[in-house]
Amino acid sequence: MSIDYKAEIERLKRELPVTVVGHYYQRDEVFDMADITGDSLELARKCKADNNPWVVFCGVGFMGQSVKVIAPEKRVLMPKIACCAMARMIDGSYFDDSVNYMVERGVPKENILPITYINSDATVKAKVGEMGGMVCTSSNAYKIIEKGLESGKKILFVPDRCLGQNFANSMGLKSCIIGTGECDPKEADVICFDGFCSVHQLFTLDDIEFYRNKFPDIKIAVHPECDPKIVEASDFTGSTSQLINYVNALDPNQKVAVGTEYNLVNRMRKENTYVLSSTKPECPTMNETTLEDLYLTLKSIEDDKPINEIVVDPHTVKYANLALERMLAIN
């Protein structure tokens, strides 16, 4: 007998002390089942404020970890512990190697201030916290980097090179990327780890040229995880929530092409909004979660056999949370 997953999910949500959370990039049928929706850090903070002891997080692994770091008392399950490709590009050992790279080239460790993008593993956040560093998001990176520079230290930015470069460029700062050509950390203000988002690398200058030729008055809005050349050629750059607000504030007749994940763009206003790509820029790991996965995860709570639970050790929680708290104090 086939199961009506949507009906069963609704039943389990009514009967269990659980909150279902969905990131903006989730597929529509999963996103529609969520009690709380939003971007990664926003979701973690909302989970902490929520009264239910159980959280079922539809997203990627580092996001479930963020809830556990901010609210360690919560039981956090994920229908799929999908891996963000960018977050997987750096771990604790690669972070240590990046610090050593700077030290070996004449920057004392005490003169390094690490900043990690929220899209990173909890172990990386903890190492950043232990070194006195901070977490940032795509919406507050400018403010966090600006505050960090007040220390007089060199900024080690991990893991997204594009985000680091784009904010350095917007602030008139010099940046370099570890491991690509000559990166002299003594000569740069922001030293970037060589990580990136595979989805946001899909957007090209040819895509922008195509839309500008087709619609001369079109606006181009992109995420700062895009390559700096794309950001420079665009009319607006902003985080997920900033892109949503920008598009919603436009005149309904104003055409706009948006350079970010497909599911998000597809949920924006339906008229005069285009995806800035000749291919479908869909995050493969964000789209792993299905209604069946969500149902099975909720059912595991009902059966008292929880699956895919997120566990973060106390040491990591302590220092990762410290890095997050430093960010929140600046905000």
C-alpha positions in Angstrom: 0.0 0.0 0.0 1.4 3.4 -1.0 1.9 6.0 1.7 0.6 9.5 1.4 3.8 11.2 2.6 2.4 14.7 2.7 -0.6 13.6 4.9 1.6 11.5 7.1 4.1 14.3 7.6 1.3 16.6 8.6 0.0 14.1 11.1 3.4 13.5 12.6 4.0 17.3 12.9 0.7 17.6 14.8 1.4 14.7 17.2 5.1 15.2 17.9 7.0 18.0 19.7 9.0 18.7 16.6 9.8 21.6 14.3 10.5 21.0 10.6 13.0 23.4 9.2 13.6 24.0 5.4 16.4 26.0 3.8 15.5 28.2 0.8 17.4 25.8 -1.6 15.2 22.8 -0.8 13.0 21.4 -3.5 9.4 22.8 -3.4 7.6 19.8 -2.0 10.0 19.6 1.0 10.1 23.4 1.4 6.3 23.6 1.6 6.3 21.1 4.6 8.6 23.3 6.7 7.4 25.2 9.8 10.4 27.5 9.6 12.1 28.6 6.4 15.0 30.8 5.7 18.8 31.0 5.3 21.3 29.0 7.4 22.1 31.2 10.4 18.6 32.6 10.4 17.2 29.1 10.7 19.6 28.2 13.5 18.6 31.2 15.6 14.9 30.5 15.0 15.4 26.9 16.1 17.0 28.1 19.4 14.0 30.4 20.0 11.5 27.6 19.2 10.0 25.6 22.1 10.0 22.1 20.6 12.8 19.8 21.8 13.1 18.1 18.4 14.3 19.7 15.1 14.2 18.0 11.7 16.4 20.1 9.5 16.1 19.9 5.7 19.3 21.3 4.4 23.0 20.3 4.4 25.2 19.0 7.2 26.8 22.2 8.5 23.4 23.8 8.9 22.3 21.0 11.3 25.6 21.4 13.1 24.9 25.2 13.5 21.6 24.4 15.3 23.4 22.0 17.6 26.2 24.6 18.3 23.7 27.4 19.1 21.2 25.2 20.9 23.0 22.1 22.2 20.0 21.1 24.2 18.0 20.4 21.0 17.7 16.9 19.4 18.6 17.6 15.8 17.8 15.1 13.0 18.4 15.5 9.2 16.4 13.6 6.6 19.7 13.6 4.6 23.0 14.6 6.1 23.9 16.0 2.7 27.3 17.6 2.3 27.8 21.1 1.2 30.6 20.8 -1.4 32.2 24.1 -0.2 32.1 23.2 3.4 33.8 19.9 2.6 36.7 21.7 0.9 38.1 22.6 4.3 38.6 20.7 7.5 40.6 21.2 10.6 43.9 20.0 9.0 43.5 22.3 5.9 42.7 25.2 8.2 46.0 24.5 10.2 47.8 24.3 6.9 46.5 27.7 5.9 47.7 29.2 9.1 51.1 27.6 8.7 51.2 28.9 5.1 51.0 32.5 6.5 53.4 31.8 9.3 56.0 30.4 7.0 55.7 33.5 4.8 56.4 35.9 7.6 53.1 36.5 9.4 53.2 35.5 13.1 50.3 33.4 14.2 49.3 36.1 16.8 48.9 38.5 13.9 46.3 36.4 12.1 42.6 36.8 12.6 40.6 34.0 11.0 37.1 34.5 9.8 35.0 31.6 8.5 31.9 31.7 6.4 28.9 30.1 8.0 29.2 27.4 5.3 31.9 25.5 7.1 32.1 22.4 9.4 31.8 23.0 13.2 35.4 21.8 13.7 36.6 24.7 11.5 34.4 27.2 13.3 35.9 25.9 16.6 39.5 26.4 15.4 38.5 29.9 14.3 37.0 30.5 17.7 40.1 29.3 19.5 42.2 31.7 17.6 40.0 34.7 18.5 38.2 34.7 15.2 34.6 35.0 14.0 32.0 33.5 11.8 30.3 35.6 9.1 27.4 35.3 6.7 27.1 36.6 3.2 24.9 39.4 4.5 27.3 40.6 7.2 30.7 39.7 5.8 31.5 43.3 5.0 30.8 44.4 8.6 32.7 41.4 10.1 35.8 41.9 7.9 35.7 45.7 8.6 35.6 45.0 12.4 38.3 42.4 12.1 40.7 44.8 10.4 40.4 47.2 13.4 42.6 44.7 15.2 45.5 45.5 12.8 45.8 41.8 12.0 45.8 39.9 8.7 42.5 38.4 7.8 42.5 34.7 7.0 39.2 34.1 5.2 37.9 30.6 4.8 36.5 28.7 2.9 35.0 30.7 0.0 37.6 32.6 -2.0 34.9 34.5 -4.0 33.2 35.8 -0.9 36.5 36.9 0.5 37.7 38.6 -2.7 34.4 40.3 -3.4 34.2 41.9 0.0 37.9 42.8 -0.1 37.3 44.5 -3.5 34.2 46.4 -2.2 36.3 47.7 0.6 39.3 48.7 -1.6 41.5 46.0 0.1 44.1 43.7 -1.5 43.4 40.0 -1.4 45.2 36.9 -2.5 44.3 33.2 -2.7 46.4 30.5 -1.0 47.9 28.0 -3.4 47.2 29.9 -6.6 50.2 31.8 -8.1 52.1 34.0 -5.8 50.1 34.7 -2.7 52.3 36.8 -0.3 50.3 37.2 2.9 52.5 40.1 4.0 51.3 42.1 1.0 47.6 41.4 1.2 44.9 42.4 3.7 42.6 39.4 3.2 44.2 36.0 2.5 41.6 33.6 1.1 41.4 29.8 1.2 40.8 28.4 -2.3 37.2 27.1 -1.7 34.1 27.9 -3.8 30.4 27.1 -4.4 30.0 25.0 -7.4 26.5 26.3 -8.1 27.5 30.0 -8.1 30.5 29.2 -10.4 28.0 28.3 -13.1 27.2 32.0 -13.9 29.3 33.5 -16.7 29.9 36.9 -18.3 28.3 35.4 -21.5 25.1 34.8 -19.4 25.1 38.5 -18.4 25.8 39.6 -22.0 22.9 37.4 -23.3 20.4 39.0 -21.0 21.6 42.6 -21.5 21.4 42.1 -25.3 17.9 40.6 -25.0 16.6 43.1 -22.5 18.7 46.3 -22.5 17.0 47.7 -19.3 17.3 44.4 -17.3 18.8 44.3 -13.8 21.4 41.7 -12.9 21.4 40.6 -9.3 23.8 38.0 -8.0 25.1 36.3 -4.8 28.6 37.2 -3.5 29.6 33.6 -3.8 29.8 34.3 -7.6 33.2 35.0 -9.2 34.4 38.6 -8.8 34.1 39.2 -12.5 30.4 38.4 -12.3 29.9 40.6 -9.3 31.6 43.5 -11.0 29.4 43.2 -14.0 26.2 43.0 -12.0 23.8 45.8 -10.8 23.3 44.3 -7.3 25.1 41.8 -5.1 23.5 40.4 -2.0 22.9 37.4 0.3 19.9 35.2 -0.2 17.6 37.4 1.9 19.0 40.6 0.4 18.4 39.2 -3.1 14.8 38.3 -2.2 14.2 41.9 -0.8 15.9 43.5 -3.8 13.7 41.6 -6.3 10.5 42.2 -4.3 11.2 45.9 -4.2 11.5 46.3 -8.0 8.8 47.7 -10.1 6.7 44.6 -11.3 7.5 45.6 -14.9 11.3 45.7 -14.2 13.0 42.6 -15.7 15.7 41.0 -13.5 18.0 38.1 -14.0 19.2 36.5 -10.7 22.4 34.6 -10.2 21.8 32.1 -7.4 20.3 28.6 -6.8 17.4 27.7 -9.0 14.8 26.7 -6.4 15.1 30.0 -4.7 14.9 32.0 -8.0 11.9 29.9 -9.0 10.0 31.0 -5.9 10.6 34.7 -6.4 8.0 36.8 -8.2 6.8 34.9 -11.3 6.8 37.8 -13.8 9.9 39.3 -15.3 12.3 37.3 -13.2 14.9 35.0 -14.9 17.6 32.6 -13.9 21.0 34.0 -14.9 22.2 30.7 -16.5 21.9 28.7 -19.7 21.9 25.6 -17.5 19.8 24.8 -14.4 21.8 26.1 -11.4 20.5 23.5 -8.9 22.4 22.5 -5.8 22.6 18.7 -6.0 23.1 18.1 -2.3 20.3 20.5 -1.2 18.0 18.6 -3.5 18.8 15.2 -2.1 16.1 15.4 0.6 12.7 14.0 -0.5 9.3 13.8 1.1 9.9 10.2 1.8 13.1 11.1 3.7 11.3 13.7 5.7 8.5 11.2 6.5 11.0 8.5 7.6 12.8 10.9 9.9 9.7 12.1 11.6 8.5 8.5 11.9 11.8 7.5 13.6 10.9 10.0 16.4 7.5 8.5 16.7 9.0 5.0 16.9 11.6 6.2 19.4 14.4 5.1 17.1 15.7 8.5 15.8 17.9 8.4 12.7 20.6 10.8 11.3 21.0 12.6 14.6 23.6 15.5 14.6 26.1 15.1 17.4 28.8 17.7 18.1 31.3 17.2 20.9 31.4 19.7 23.8 34.8 21.2 23.0 33.7 22.0 19.4 30.4 23.4 20.6 32.2 25.7 23.1 34.6 27.3 20.6 32.4 27.2 17.5 29.7 29.0 19.6 32.3 31.5 20.7 33.1 32.4 17.1 29.4 32.8 16.4 28.8 34.9 19.5 31.6 37.3 18.5 29.8 37.8 15.2 26.5 38.3 16.8 28.0 40.9 19.2 29.1 42.9 16.2 25.7 42.7 14.5 
